[in-house]
Amino acid sequence: MRRSGSGLGSYEAWGCWPYERDDPPRPVVDVVVEDPLTREWVRVKARVDTGFSGHLLLPWEEFEKVSSLEIPAEERNVYSSVCGPVRMRGAKAYVEALGVRKLCLVETPLVGWAVPLLGRKLLAEARVALLGPEGRLCLLRSRI
């Protein structure tokens, strides 16, 4: 692995996921979501989406399995999209992805459908590299 020249240290890849086939290919990661109360869990393959500011967006079918700690309606997020405002339902759940496990807000649209999206709030907790030419997303760890 090449050393970084940013002055932030030297890193090596230690876990990688292949991009999902599409045009262009898209980075995806395996995510496990666990309900803190019931301990029920789901596994999804989520698209890495730097345009989504939340932790994790789930389709209703997965959300309902891990949403026993749903937040009150007045605390729900509303996101802006090209189709207008999107009102969400949200619940606290443990999310494990990219070497991180933490209690997060997982969300699903109040109306409409969703695909699993891993957003910036969780990405900010992980050290990752998008290797477009190789078609892989890799976790990085310090060589020091």
Buried (B, 14 or more C-beta within 10 A) or exposed (E): EEEBEEEEEBBBBEEBBEBEEEEEEBBBBEBBBBBEEEEEBBEBEBBBBEEBEBBBBBBBEBBBBBBBBBBEEEEBBEBEEEEEEBEBBBBBBBBBBBBBEEEBBBBBBBEEEBEBBBBBBBBEBBBBBEBEEEBBBBBBEEEE
